[in-house]
Amino acid sequence: MLIGVFKRPTKTSVLRELVLKEIDDLIIGSIGITAFISLFMGAVVALQTALNLDNPLIPKSLIGFATRQSIILEFAPTFISVIMAGKVGSYITSSIGTMRVTEQIDALEVMGINPLNYLIYPKIIALLFYPFLIAIIMFVGIFGGFLASVYGNLVSLEDFVVGLQDTFIPWHIAYAFIKTMVFGILLATIPSYHGYYMEGGALEVGKASTTSFVWTCVAIIVANYILTQILLTT
């Protein structure tokens, strides 16, 4: 499928409009729900860390440190990607699958347009901007932890900031963005495959959406382990 995506490209002016539309639908349209989830996700991480600090010898700054590490390394790139597999992945599969059922894809082929390039290429390009969304999610998640811990009287502002800055490793940010880029490609290609090659009617569109969600989640989890093994332990 990927080989066909890059064959017989559509006119640049048309692709530009399609890419901008997909960025609006897939990236900008996802900011609200993912930011809402990450805000409370960061708050929960801070609360759970604070409630488990029973030893008085452990500094309170650990709350800020744990919030930063949890959000940057796993929750923002991986957990949000699983959520995006349900939101964006199901949307991609159902939209392309509906076009297959209603024979719109066949009509594109009759008109001499490469449907793989026309439908899937803009989605791949749009989801290359996925790291920008995750950068926002990281900020919002840490901000949620800040609100829960400081305004919940669990830790002082100074201790929380000290924890945020403690032993910060810039490579962890690069690691998270590399993971996010790979996850973005998986979010664009796997749902597109299940939508484009589905057969049947409207009922099968729903089944294809469910199947694409499952396999996208599996691919994200496996890729997460492999990338962590390569980028952090070697």
C-alpha positions in Angstrom: 0.0 0.0 0.0 2.8 2.4 0.9 4.5 1.9 -2.4 1.2 2.8 -4.2 0.8 5.9 -2.0 3.9 7.5 -3.6 3.1 6.5 -7.1 1.3 8.9 -9.6 1.1 11.8 -7.2 -1.9 14.2 -7.3 -1.3 17.8 -8.4 0.6 19.8 -5.8 -2.1 22.5 -5.4 -4.7 19.8 -4.7 -2.5 18.0 -2.2 -1.7 21.2 -0.4 -5.4 21.7 0.3 -5.9 18.1 1.3 -2.9 18.2 3.7 -4.2 21.4 5.4 -7.6 19.9 5.8 -6.2 16.7 7.4 -4.0 18.8 9.8 -7.1 20.6 10.9 -9.1 17.4 11.3 -6.5 15.1 12.8 -4.2 17.4 14.7 -5.9 20.7 15.6 -9.3 18.9 16.1 -7.7 16.6 18.7 -6.1 19.3 20.9 -9.2 19.8 23.0 -9.9 16.2 24.1 -6.2 15.3 24.5 -5.4 18.4 26.5 -8.4 17.8 28.8 -7.2 14.2 29.4 -3.5 15.2 29.9 -4.5 17.9 32.4 -6.2 15.4 34.8 -3.6 12.7 33.9 -0.8 15.0 35.2 -2.9 15.8 38.3 -3.4 12.1 39.1 0.3 11.3 38.7 1.1 14.1 41.2 -1.5 13.0 43.6 -0.5 9.4 43.6 3.1 10.2 44.0 2.4 12.6 46.9 0.1 10.0 48.7 2.8 7.4 48.5 5.6 9.6 50.0 5.3 8.1 53.5 9.0 8.3 54.4 9.9 11.7 55.8 13.5 11.3 54.4 12.2 11.4 50.8 12.1 15.0 49.6 8.8 16.5 48.5 10.5 17.6 45.3 10.1 14.0 44.1 6.5 14.9 43.2 7.6 17.4 40.5 10.3 15.0 39.3 7.9 12.0 39.0 5.3 14.1 37.3 7.8 15.4 34.7 9.3 12.0 34.0 6.0 10.2 33.8 4.4 12.7 31.5 7.4 13.2 29.1 8.6 9.6 28.9 5.3 7.6 28.7 2.0 9.3 29.3 2.2 12.0 26.7 3.7 10.0 23.8 2.3 6.5 24.4 -1.0 6.9 26.4 -2.2 9.8 24.2 -1.3 7.8 21.1 -3.5 4.9 22.2 -6.3 7.4 22.7 -5.6 8.9 19.3 -5.8 5.4 17.8 -9.5 5.4 18.9 -10.3 8.9 17.9 -8.2 9.5 14.8 -7.7 5.9 13.7 -11.4 5.1 13.8 -12.2 8.3 11.9 -9.6 7.5 9.2 -10.9 3.9 8.8 -14.5 4.8 8.7 -14.1 7.7 6.3 -12.0 5.7 3.8 -14.2 2.6 4.3 -17.4 4.6 3.6 -15.8 5.8 0.4 -15.0 2.2 -0.5 -18.6 1.1 0.2 -20.2 4.0 -1.7 -17.7 3.3 -4.7 -16.2 6.8 -4.5 -12.7 5.2 -4.6 -13.7 3.4 -7.8 -14.8 6.7 -9.2 -11.4 8.2 -8.4 -9.7 5.4 -10.3 -12.0 5.9 -13.3 -11.0 9.6 -13.4 -7.3 8.6 -13.5 -6.5 9.7 -9.9 -4.4 7.5 -7.7 -6.8 7.0 -4.8 -4.0 5.8 -2.5 -2.0 9.0 -3.0 -5.2 11.2 -2.9 -6.6 9.7 0.3 -3.7 8.4 2.4 -0.7 10.6 1.5 -2.2 13.8 3.1 -3.0 11.9 6.3 0.6 10.7 6.5 2.0 14.2 6.0 -0.5 15.7 8.5 0.4 13.2 11.2 4.1 14.1 10.8 3.0 17.2 12.8 1.9 14.9 15.6 4.9 15.9 17.8 3.6 19.4 18.0 0.4 18.1 19.6 2.4 16.0 22.0 4.5 19.0 23.0 1.3 20.8 24.0 0.2 17.7 25.9 3.4 17.5 27.8 3.1 21.1 29.0 -0.6 20.7 29.9 0.1 17.5 31.8 2.9 19.0 33.9 0.7 22.0 34.5 -2.0 19.7 35.7 0.4 18.1 38.2 1.5 21.6 39.3 -2.1 22.6 40.0 -3.0 19.4 41.9 0.2 19.4 44.0 0.7 23.1 44.7 -2.9 24.2 45.1 -3.8 21.0 46.8 -1.2 21.8 49.5 0.8 18.7 48.8 4.1 20.5 48.1 5.3 24.0 48.0 5.9 25.8 44.7 9.6 25.9 45.3 9.9 22.2 45.9 7.8 21.4 42.8 10.0 23.5 40.6 13.1 22.0 42.1 11.7 18.5 41.2 10.9 19.6 37.7 14.5 20.8 37.2 16.2 17.9 39.0 18.5 15.8 36.8 16.8 16.9 33.6 18.1 15.0 30.6 17.3 16.7 27.3 17.7 13.4 25.4 14.4 12.3 27.0 12.6 15.0 25.1 14.2 13.9 21.8 13.3 10.3 22.7 9.7 11.2 23.3 9.5 13.1 20.0 11.1 10.2 18.0 8.5 7.8 19.5 5.8 10.3 18.7 6.9 10.5 15.0 6.8 6.7 14.7 3.4 6.5 16.4 2.1 9.2 14.0 3.1 7.1 11.0 1.4 4.1 12.5 -1.7 6.1 13.2 -1.9 7.2 9.6 -1.1 4.0 7.8 -2.7 1.1 9.7 -6.2 2.6 9.9 -5.9 3.7 6.2 -5.0 0.1 5.2 -8.0 -1.4 7.0 -10.3 1.2 5.5 -9.0 1.0 2.0 -9.0 -2.7 1.7 -12.2 -3.5 3.5 -15.0 -5.4 1.8 -18.7 -5.5 2.4 -21.3 -2.9 3.5 -21.9 -0.5 6.3 -21.7 -3.2 9.0 -18.2 -4.1 7.8 -17.1 -0.4 8.1 -17.7 -0.6 11.9 -15.9 -4.0 12.1 -12.9 -2.5 10.1 -12.8 0.5 12.5 -12.7 -1.8 15.5 -10.0 -4.0 13.9 -7.9 -1.1 13.0 -8.1 0.3 16.5 -6.9 -3.0 18.0 -4.0 -3.5 15.6 -2.9 0.2 15.9 -2.8 -0.2 19.7 -0.8 -3.4 19.4 1.6 -1.8 16.9 2.1 1.3 19.2 2.8 -0.8 22.3 5.3 -3.1 20.5 7.0 -0.1 18.8 7.1 1.6 22.2 9.1 -1.3 23.7 11.4 -1.6 20.7 12.2 2.2 20.6 12.7 2.3 24.4 15.1 -0.6 24.1 17.0 1.0 21.3 17.0 4.7 22.4 17.3 4.5 26.2 19.1 1.3 27.1 21.8 1.2 24.4 
